């Protein structure tokens, strides 16, 4: 049987194994920087049950996988009918400031964060309003049902006694 170096034609001895790397999870603040959003907007999206897919960190806090964040970005850009090349161009322009903000966030500094991305603010704002409206309707229906149950009991006793 030929050795791996004979198969690949490489003259150096040994073999390199590329093992799958586990995806790094980001905290909510790091995910907000990655998306170009303020942390408050990320918390609102998580509260409303929308936004990128969430996982749970070992310490029990909300965490985000990079792949899920990229899928969410792609979905927002497709929804707005923005091409993939334009999306990549815009992301590349802000890459240095995002990287600097991620490094500052890891050392605990809250200063020096880039301004939120206007497109992301608009796109997530529409998503948040849609889910907030549905959330308010559910709360109002639940409140109405509770009020109906509470208020009808004394009236029924007065009529049937």
Backbone as JSON Lines, residues from 0, in Angstrom:
{"i":0,"aa":"X","n":[0.85,-1.17,0.0],"ca":[0.0,0.0,0.0],"c":[0.9,1.24,0.0]}
{"i":1,"aa":"X","n":[0.59,2.23,-0.86],"ca":[1.43,3.42,-0.91],"c":[1.23,4.29,0.33]}
{"i":2,"aa":"X","n":[2.27,4.97,0.72],"ca":[2.16,5.86,1.88],"c":[1.41,7.13,1.5]}
{"i":3,"aa":"X","n":[0.92,7.87,2.49],"ca":[0.19,9.11,2.19],"c":[1.01,10.12,1.41]}
{"i":4,"aa":"X","n":[2.33,10.14,1.61],"ca":[3.16,11.09,0.87],"c":[3.26,10.7,-0.59]}
{"i":5,"aa":"X","n":[3.21,9.38,-0.89],"ca":[3.26,8.96,-2.29],"c":[1.94,9.27,-2.99]}
{"i":6,"aa":"X","n":[0.83,9.18,-2.28],"ca":[-0.48,9.45,-2.88],"c":[-0.6,10.94,-3.22]}
{"i":7,"aa":"X","n":[-0.24,11.79,-2.28],"ca":[-0.42,13.22,-2.49],"c":[0.71,13.83,-3.31]}
{"i":8,"aa":"X","n":[1.82,13.14,-3.45],"ca":[2.95,13.68,-4.18],"c":[3.77,14.64,-3.36]}
{"i":9,"aa":"X","n":[3.49,14.75,-2.08],"ca":[4.21,15.65,-1.2],"c":[5.51,14.98,-0.77]}
{"i":10,"aa":"X","n":[6.6,15.76,-0.73],"ca":[7.91,15.2,-0.39],"c":[8.18,15.23,1.11]}
{"i":11,"aa":"X","n":[7.34,15.92,1.9],"ca":[7.58,15.99,3.33],"c":[6.93,14.81,4.02]}
{"i":12,"aa":"X","n":[7.59,14.23,5.0],"ca":[7.0,13.09,5.7],"c":[5.91,13.56,6.65]}
{"i":13,"aa":"X","n":[5.03,12.64,6.99],"ca":[3.98,12.94,7.95],"c":[2.65,13.21,7.27]}
{"i":14,"aa":"X","n":[1.64,13.32,8.09],"ca":[0.3,13.53,7.57],"c":[-0.4,14.56,8.44]}
{"i":15,"aa":"X","n":[-1.15,15.44,7.82],"ca":[-1.86,16.47,8.55],"c":[-3.32,16.07,8.62]}
{"i":16,"aa":"X","n":[-3.86,16.07,9.83],"ca":[-5.27,15.77,10.03],"c":[-6.0,17.07,10.3]}
{"i":17,"aa":"X","n":[-7.07,17.28,9.58],"ca":[-7.91,18.45,9.83],"c":[-9.17,17.97,10.52]}
{"i":18,"aa":"X","n":[-9.22,18.21,11.81],"ca":[-10.36,17.78,12.6],"c":[-11.42,18.88,12.59]}
{"i":19,"aa":"X","n":[-12.69,18.5,12.67],"ca":[-13.72,19.55,12.71],"c":[-13.6,20.36,13.99]}
{"i":20,"aa":"X","n":[-13.67,21.64,13.85],"ca":[-13.56,22.55,15.0],"c":[-14.96,22.84,15.51]}
{"i":21,"aa":"X","n":[-15.12,22.74,16.81],"ca":[-16.41,23.09,17.39],"c":[-16.64,24.58,17.21]}
{"i":22,"aa":"X","n":[-17.85,24.93,16.89],"ca":[-18.13,26.34,16.65],"c":[-18.05,27.1,17.98]}
{"i":23,"aa":"X","n":[-17.43,28.26,17.91],"ca":[-17.29,29.09,19.09],"c":[-18.61,29.81,19.33]}
{"i":24,"aa":"X","n":[-19.05,29.8,20.56],"ca":[-20.27,30.53,20.89],"c":[-19.89,31.92,21.38]}
{"i":25,"aa":"X","n":[-20.75,32.86,21.08],"ca":[-20.55,34.24,21.48],"c":[-21.58,34.62,22.53]}
{"i":26,"aa":"X","n":[-21.18,35.47,23.45],"ca":[-22.13,35.99,24.43],"c":[-23.08,36.94,23.71]}
{"i":27,"aa":"X","n":[-24.09,37.42,24.44],"ca":[-25.05,38.33,23.82],"c":[-24.37,39.62,23.37]}
{"i":28,"aa":"X","n":[-23.47,40.15,24.19],"ca":[-22.77,41.39,23.82],"c":[-21.88,41.17,22.6]}
{"i":29,"aa":"X","n":[-21.18,40.04,22.55],"ca":[-20.33,39.76,21.4],"c":[-21.15,39.53,20.14]}
{"i":30,"aa":"X","n":[-22.29,38.86,20.28],"ca":[-23.17,38.64,19.13],"c":[-23.73,39.96,18.62]}
{"i":31,"aa":"X","n":[-24.04,40.88,19.53],"ca":[-24.55,42.19,19.13],"c":[-23.49,42.94,18.32]}
{"i":32,"aa":"X","n":[-22.24,42.88,18.75],"ca":[-21.16,43.53,18.01],"c":[-21.0,42.85,16.65]}
{"i":33,"aa":"X","n":[-21.06,41.53,16.63],"ca":[-20.91,40.79,15.37],"c":[-21.99,41.18,14.36]}
{"i":34,"aa":"X","n":[-23.2,41.4,14.84],"ca":[-24.3,41.77,13.95],"c":[-24.36,43.27,13.66]}
{"i":35,"aa":"X","n":[-23.68,44.07,14.46],"ca":[-23.74,45.51,14.29],"c":[-24.95,46.12,14.97]}
{"i":36,"aa":"X","n":[-25.36,45.54,16.08],"ca":[-26.53,46.0,16.83],"c":[-26.13,46.4,18.25]}
{"i":37,"aa":"X","n":[-26.92,47.26,18.9],"ca":[-26.69,47.49,20.33],"c":[-27.14,46.27,21.14]}
{"i":38,"aa":"X","n":[-26.57,46.1,22.3],"ca":[-26.91,44.95,23.13],"c":[-28.39,44.98,23.55]}
{"i":39,"aa":"X","n":[-28.95,46.18,23.74],"ca":[-30.37,46.3,24.1],"c":[-31.26,45.67,23.02]}
{"i":40,"aa":"X","n":[-30.91,45.88,21.75],"ca":[-31.72,45.32,20.67],"c":[-31.63,43.79,20.68]}
{"i":41,"aa":"X","n":[-30.46,43.25,20.99],"ca":[-30.32,41.79,21.07],"c":[-31.17,41.24,22.2]}
{"i":42,"aa":"X","n":[-31.2,41.94,23.34],"ca":[-32.02,41.5,24.47],"c":[-33.5,41.56,24.11]}
{"i":43,"aa":"X","n":[-33.91,42.59,23.39],"ca":[-35.3,42.71,22.96],"c":[-35.68,41.58,22.01]}
{"i":44,"aa":"X","n":[-34.8,41.27,21.06],"ca":[-35.07,40.18,20.12],"c":[-35.19,38.84,20.86]}
{"i":45,"aa":"X","n":[-34.32,38.63,21.84],"ca":[-34.38,37.39,22.62],"c":[-35.67,37.33,23.44]}
{"i":46,"aa":"X","n":[-36.08,38.46,24.01],"ca":[-37.31,38.5,24.8],"c":[-38.53,38.19,23.94]}
{"i":47,"aa":"X","n":[-38.55,38.71,22.73],"ca":[-39.69,38.49,21.84],"c":[-39.65,37.15,21.14]}
{"i":48,"aa":"X","n":[-38.55,36.42,21.25],"ca":[-38.44,35.1,20.64],"c":[-38.11,35.16,19.16]}
{"i":49,"aa":"X","n":[-37.47,36.21,18.72],"ca":[-37.08,36.34,17.33],"c":[-35.57,36.57,17.27]}
{"i":50,"aa":"X","n":[-35.05,36.84,16.11],"ca":[-33.62,37.05,15.96],"c":[-32.91,35.76,15.64]}
{"i":51,"aa":"X","n":[-31.59,35.75,15.78],"ca":[-30.83,34.53,15.46],"c":[-31.11,33.42,16.46]}
{"i":52,"aa":"X","n":[-30.87,32.2,16.03],"ca":[-31.07,31.04,16.9],"c":[-30.13,31.15,18.1]}
{"i":53,"aa":"X","n":[-30.66,30.81,19.26],"ca":[-29.9,30.91,20.49],"c":[-29.56,29.51,21.02]}
{"i":54,"aa":"X","n":[-28.47,29.45,21.75],"ca":[-28.1,28.25,22.48],"c":[-27.84,28.68,23.92]}
{"i":55,"aa":"X","n":[-27.49,27.73,24.73],"ca":[-27.21,28.06,26.12],"c":[-25.75,27.77,26.43]}
{"i":56,"aa":"X","n":[-25.08,28.74,27.01],"ca":[-23.69,28.59,27.4],"c":[-23.61,27.68,28.62]}
{"i":57,"aa":"X","n":[-22.44,27.13,28.9],"ca":[-22.3,26.27,30.09],"c":[-22.68,26.97,31.4]}
{"i":58,"aa":"X","n":[-22.56,28.3,31.44],"ca":[-22.92,29.01,32.67],"c":[-24.41,29.35,32.73]}
{"i":59,"aa":"X","n":[-25.2,28.91,31.73],"ca":[-26.64,29.1,31.74],"c":[-27.13,30.35,31.03]}
{"i":60,"aa":"X","n":[-26.22,31.17,30.55],"ca":[-26.62,32.4,29.86],"c":[-26.9,32.12,28.38]}
{"i":61,"aa":"X","n":[-27.56,33.07,27.73],"ca":[-27.84,32.94,26.31],"c":[-26.54,33.1,25.53]}
{"i":62,"aa":"X","n":[-26.34,32.23,24.55],"ca":[-25.16,32.3,23.69],"c":[-25.61,32.11,22.25]}
{"i":63,"aa":"X","n":[-24.77,32.53,21.34],"ca":[-25.07,32.45,19.91],"c":[-23.89,31.81,19.19]}
{"i":64,"aa":"X","n":[-24.18,30.91,18.26],"ca":[-23.13,30.33,17.42],"c":[-22.9,31.26,16.24]}
{"i":65,"aa":"X","n":[-21.65,31.35,15.79],"ca":[-21.32,32.22,14.65],"c":[-22.1,31.81,13.4]}
{"i":66,"aa":"X","n":[-22.27,30.52,13.19],"ca":[-22.99,30.05,12.0],"c":[-24.44,30.53,12.01]}
{"i":67,"aa":"X","n":[-25.06,30.52,13.19],"ca":[-26.45,30.99,13.3],"c":[-26.54,32.49,13.05]}
{"i":68,"aa":"X","n":[-25.55,33.24,13.51],"ca":[-25.54,34.68,13.27],"c":[-25.39,34.98,11.78]}
{"i":69,"aa":"X","n":[-24.53,34.23,11.11],"ca":[-24.34,34.43,9.66],"c":[-25.6,34.05,8.9]}
{"i":70,"aa":"X","n":[-26.27,32.99,9.31],"ca":[-27.53,32.6,8.66],"c":[-28.59,33.69,8.84]}
{"i":71,"aa":"X","n":[-28.65,34.27,10.02],"ca":[-29.6,35.34,10.29],"c":[-29.29,36.57,9.43]}
{"i":72,"aa":"X","n":[-28.02,36.92,9.34],"ca":[-27.62,38.05,8.49],"c":[-28.01,37.81,7.04]}
{"i":73,"aa":"X","n":[-27.74,36.62,6.57],"ca":[-28.07,36.28,5.18],"c":[-29.58,36.36,4.96]}
{"i":74,"aa":"X","n":[-30.35,35.86,5.9],"ca":[-31.81,35.89,5.76],"c":[-32.33,37.32,5.73]}
{"i":75,"aa":"X","n":[-31.78,38.21,6.57],"ca":[-32.21,39.61,6.58],"c":[-31.87,40.3,5.26]}
{"i":76,"aa":"X","n":[-30.68,40.02,4.74],"ca":[-30.28,40.63,3.48],"c":[-31.11,40.1,2.31]}
{"i":77,"aa":"X","n":[-31.42,38.82,2.33],"ca":[-32.27,38.26,1.27],"c":[-33.68,38.84,1.35]}
{"i":78,"aa":"X","n":[-34.17,39.01,2.55],"ca":[-35.5,39.59,2.75],"c":[-35.56,41.02,2.21]}
{"i":79,"aa":"X","n":[-34.46,41.75,2.33],"ca":[-34.39,43.12,1.83],"c":[-33.96,43.17,0.37]}
{"i":80,"aa":"X","n":[-33.76,42.01,-0.24],"ca":[-33.36,41.89,-1.64],"c":[-32.02,42.58,-1.9]}
{"i":81,"aa":"X","n":[-31.07,42.34,-1.0],"ca":[-29.71,42.84,-1.15],"c":[-28.83,41.66,-1.54]}
{"i":82,"aa":"X","n":[-28.02,41.85,-2.56],"ca":[-27.21,40.75,-3.09],"c":[-26.15,40.32,-2.07]}
{"i":83,"aa":"X","n":[-25.68,39.1,-2.26],"ca":[-24.64,38.56,-1.38],"c":[-23.34,39.32,-1.5]}
{"i":84,"aa":"X","n":[-23.0,39.79,-2.7],"ca":[-21.75,40.54,-2.85],"c":[-21.83,41.88,-2.14]}
{"i":85,"aa":"X","n":[-22.99,42.53,-2.2],"ca":[-23.15,43.8,-1.49],"c":[-23.09,43.57,0.02]}
{"i":86,"aa":"X","n":[-23.69,42.48,0.48],"ca":[-23.64,42.16,1.9],"c":[-22.19,41.95,2.33]}
{"i":87,"aa":"X","n":[-21.42,41.2,1.56],"ca":[-20.03,40.93,1.91],"c":[-19.2,42.22,1.87]}
{"i":88,"aa":"X","n":[-19.48,43.11,0.91],"ca":[-18.76,44.38,0.83],"c":[-19.02,45.22,2.07]}
{"i":89,"aa":"X","n":[-20.29,45.31,2.48],"ca":[-20.65,46.09,3.66],"c":[-20.05,45.5,4.92]}
{"i":90,"aa":"X","n":[-20.05,44.18,5.03],"ca":[-19.48,43.52,6.2],"c":[-17.97,43.71,6.25]}
{"i":91,"aa":"X","n":[-17.31,43.69,5.09],"ca":[-15.86,43.86,5.05],"c":[-15.46,45.27,5.45]}
{"i":92,"aa":"X","n":[-16.28,46.26,5.1],"ca":[-15.98,47.65,5.48],"c":[-15.94,47.82,7.0]}
{"i":93,"aa":"X","n":[-16.84,47.15,7.69],"ca":[-16.93,47.32,9.14],"c":[-16.19,46.24,9.92]}
{"i":94,"aa":"X","n":[-15.47,45.38,9.23],"ca":[-14.82,44.25,9.91],"c":[-13.79,44.69,10.94]}
{"i":95,"aa":"X","n":[-12.99,45.69,10.62],"ca":[-11.94,46.12,11.56],"c":[-12.54,46.69,12.84]}
{"i":96,"aa":"X","n":[-13.58,47.52,12.7],"ca":[-14.18,48.09,13.91],"c":[-14.9,47.03,14.73]}
{"i":97,"aa":"X","n":[-15.51,46.05,14.07],"ca":[-16.16,44.95,14.81],"c":[-15.13,44.13,15.56]}
{"i":98,"aa":"X","n":[-14.0,43.84,14.91],"ca":[-12.96,43.04,15.56],"c":[-12.39,43.78,16.76]}
{"i":99,"aa":"X","n":[-12.15,45.09,16.61],"ca":[-11.64,45.9,17.73],"c":[-12.64,45.9,18.89]}
{"i":100,"aa":"X","n":[-13.93,46.01,18.57],"ca":[-14.96,46.02,19.6],"c":[-15.04,44.67,20.3]}
{"i":101,"aa":"X","n":[-14.89,43.58,19.54],"ca":[-14.89,42.25,20.17],"c":[-13.71,42.1,21.12]}
{"i":102,"aa":"X","n":[-12.55,42.6,20.72],"ca":[-11.37,42.52,21.6],"c":[-11.58,43.38,22.85]}
{"i":103,"aa":"X","n":[-12.17,44.57,22.68],"ca":[-12.44,45.42,23.84],"c":[-13.47,44.76,24.76]}
{"i":104,"aa":"X","n":[-14.46,44.09,24.18],"ca":[-15.48,43.43,24.97],"c":[-14.92,42.28,25.78]}
{"i":105,"aa":"X","n":[-13.9,41.6,25.26],"ca":[-13.31,40.49,25.98],"c":[-12.51,40.96,27.19]}
{"i":106,"aa":"X","n":[-11.99,42.19,27.14],"ca":[-11.26,42.69,28.31],"c":[-12.17,43.46,29.24]}
{"i":107,"aa":"X","n":[-13.46,43.59,28.88],"ca":[-14.43,44.2,29.78],"c":[-14.68,45.67,29.56]}
{"i":108,"aa":"X","n":[-14.11,46.25,28.53],"ca":[-14.3,47.68,28.27],"c":[-15.59,47.9,27.49]}
{"i":109,"aa":"X","n":[-16.35,48.93,27.87],"ca":[-17.6,49.25,27.18],"c":[-17.44,50.47,26.27]}
{"i":110,"aa":"X","n":[-16.24,51.03,26.21],"ca":[-16.02,52.18,25.35],"c":[-15.37,51.74,24.05]}
{"i":111,"aa":"X","n":[-15.54,52.53,23.02],"ca":[-14.91,52.23,21.74],"c":[-15.74,51.33,20.85]}
{"i":112,"aa":"X","n":[-16.99,51.1,21.19],"ca":[-17.83,50.24,20.37],"c":[-18.29,51.01,19.13]}
{"i":113,"aa":"X","n":[-18.38,50.34,18.0],"ca":[-18.81,51.04,16.78],"c":[-20.29,51.4,16.84]}
{"i":114,"aa":"X","n":[-20.66,52.37,16.01],"ca":[-22.07,52.74,15.91],"c":[-22.85,51.58,15.32]}
{"i":115,"aa":"X","n":[-24.12,51.45,15.68],"ca":[-24.94,50.37,15.12],"c":[-25.07,50.51,13.6]}
{"i":116,"aa":"X","n":[-25.17,49.39,12.93],"ca":[-25.36,49.35,11.49],"c":[-26.79,49.79,11.18]}
{"i":117,"aa":"X","n":[-26.98,50.85,10.39],"ca":[-28.34,51.34,10.11],"c":[-29.24,50.29,9.45]}
{"i":118,"aa":"X","n":[-28.68,49.49,8.54],"ca":[-29.49,48.45,7.91],"c":[-29.98,47.44,8.94]}
{"i":119,"aa":"X","n":[-29.1,47.02,9.84],"ca":[-29.47,46.03,10.84],"c":[-30.51,46.6,11.8]}
{"i":120,"aa":"X","n":[-30.38,47.89,12.12],"ca":[-31.37,48.51,13.0],"c":[-32.75,48.52,12.34]}
{"i":121,"aa":"X","n":[-32.81,48.84,11.04],"ca":[-34.08,48.84,10.33],"c":[-34.65,47.43,10.19]}
{"i":122,"aa":"X","n":[-33.81,46.5,9.79],"ca":[-34.28,45.14,9.55],"c":[-34.76,44.46,10.83]}
{"i":123,"aa":"X","n":[-34.01,44.62,11.91],"ca":[-34.42,43.99,13.16],"c":[-35.56,44.76,13.81]}
{"i":124,"aa":"X","n":[-35.65,46.07,13.52],"ca":[-36.76,46.87,14.06],"c":[-38.09,46.39,13.52]}
{"i":125,"aa":"X","n":[-38.14,46.11,12.22],"ca":[-39.38,45.6,11.62],"c":[-39.73,44.23,12.2]}
{"i":126,"aa":"X","n":[-38.73,43.39,12.37],"ca":[-38.95,42.06,12.95],"c":[-39.43,42.18,14.4]}
{"i":127,"aa":"X","n":[-38.83,43.08,15.16],"ca":[-39.22,43.26,16.56],"c":[-40.64,43.81,16.67]}
{"i":128,"aa":"X","n":[-40.99,44.78,15.82],"ca":[-42.36,45.32,15.85],"c":[-43.39,44.25,15.53]}
{"i":129,"aa":"X","n":[-43.1,43.42,14.55],"ca":[-44.04,42.37,14.18],"c":[-44.25,41.4,15.34]}
{"i":130,"aa":"X","n":[-43.17,40.97,15.97],"ca":[-43.29,40.02,17.07],"c":[-43.85,40.69,18.33]}
{"i":131,"aa":"X","n":[-43.56,41.97,18.54],"ca":[-44.1,42.68,19.69],"c":[-45.61,42.82,19.57]}
{"i":132,"aa":"X","n":[-46.09,43.09,18.37],"ca":[-47.53,43.2,18.15],"c":[-48.23,41.88,18.48]}
{"i":133,"aa":"X","n":[-47.67,40.78,18.02],"ca":[-48.23,39.47,18.31],"c":[-48.17,39.18,19.81]}
{"i":134,"aa":"X","n":[-47.08,39.57,20.46],"ca":[-46.92,39.37,21.9],"c":[-47.98,40.16,22.67]}
{"i":135,"aa":"X","n":[-48.23,41.42,22.28],"ca":[-49.22,42.26,22.95],"c":[-50.62,41.67,22.77]}
{"i":136,"aa":"X","n":[-50.93,41.17,21.59],"ca":[-52.24,40.55,21.34],"c":[-52.43,39.33,22.24]}
{"i":137,"aa":"X","n":[-51.39,38.53,22.39],"ca":[-51.48,37.35,23.26],"c":[-51.7,37.77,24.71]}
{"i":138,"aa":"X","n":[-50.98,38.8,25.17],"ca":[-51.13,39.27,26.55],"c":[-52.54,39.81,26.77]}
{"i":139,"aa":"X","n":[-53.05,40.58,25.79],"ca":[-54.39,41.14,25.92],"c":[-55.45,40.03,25.95]}
{"i":140,"aa":"X","n":[-55.28,39.0,25.13],"ca":[-56.24,37.89,25.13],"c":[-56.2,37.15,26.47]}
{"i":141,"aa":"X","n":[-55.01,36.93,26.99],"ca":[-54.89,36.26,28.28],"c":[-55.49,37.11,29.39]}
{"i":142,"aa":"X","n":[-55.24,38.42,29.38],"ca":[-55.8,39.32,30.37],"c":[-57.33,39.33,30.28]}
{"i":143,"aa":"X","n":[-57.87,39.36,29.07],"ca":[-59.32,39.33,28.87],"c":[-59.93,38.05,29.4]}
{"i":144,"aa":"X","n":[-59.26,36.94,29.13],"ca":[-59.77,35.64,29.62],"c":[-59.76,35.61,31.14]}
{"i":145,"aa":"X","n":[-58.72,36.1,31.75],"ca":[-58.64,36.14,33.21],"c":[-59.74,37.04,33.78]}
{"i":146,"aa":"X","n":[-59.92,38.21,33.17],"ca":[-60.96,39.13,33.64],"c":[-62.35,38.52,33.47]}
{"i":147,"aa":"X","n":[-62.57,37.78,32.41],"ca":[-63.85,37.13,32.18],"c":[-64.13,36.09,33.26]}
{"i":148,"aa":"X","n":[-63.12,35.32,33.59],"ca":[-63.29,34.3,34.63],"c":[-63.51,34.93,36.01]}
{"i":149,"aa":"X","n":[-62.79,35.97,36.3],"ca":[-62.9,36.6,37.62],"c":[-64.21,37.36,37.74]}
{"i":150,"aa":"X","n":[-64.59,38.12,36.75],"ca":[-65.75,38.99,36.88],"c":[-67.08,38.25,36.74]}
{"i":151,"aa":"X","n":[-67.12,37.15,36.05],"ca":[-68.4,36.47,35.85],"c":[-68.84,35.69,37.07]}
{"i":152,"aa":"X","n":[-67.95,35.3,37.93],"ca":[-68.32,34.5,39.1],"c":[-69.27,35.23,40.03]}
{"i":153,"aa":"X","n":[-69.0,36.46,40.45],"ca":[-69.96,37.14,41.33],"c":[-71.3,37.43,40.65]}
{"i":154,"aa":"X","n":[-71.3,37.7,39.37],"ca":[-72.55,37.97,38.64],"c":[-73.41,36.71,38.57]}
{"i":155,"aa":"X","n":[-72.79,35.6,38.33],"ca":[-73.57,34.36,38.25],"c":[-74.18,34.01,39.6]}
{"i":156,"aa":"X","n":[-73.48,34.26,40.68],"ca":[-74.03,33.96,42.02],"c":[-75.2,34.89,42.32]}
{"i":157,"aa":"X","n":[-75.12,36.14,41.88],"ca":[-76.21,37.09,42.15],"c":[-77.47,36.71,41.38]}
{"i":158,"aa":"X","n":[-77.36,36.2,40.17],"ca":[-78.5,35.84,39.36],"c":[-79.16,34.53,39.78]}
{"i":159,"aa":"X","n":[-78.36,33.6,40.25],"ca":[-78.91,32.28,40.55],"c":[-79.2,32.06,42.03]}
{"i":160,"aa":"X","n":[-79.11,33.04,42.89],"ca":[-79.42,32.89,44.3],"c":[-80.81,33.37,44.61]}
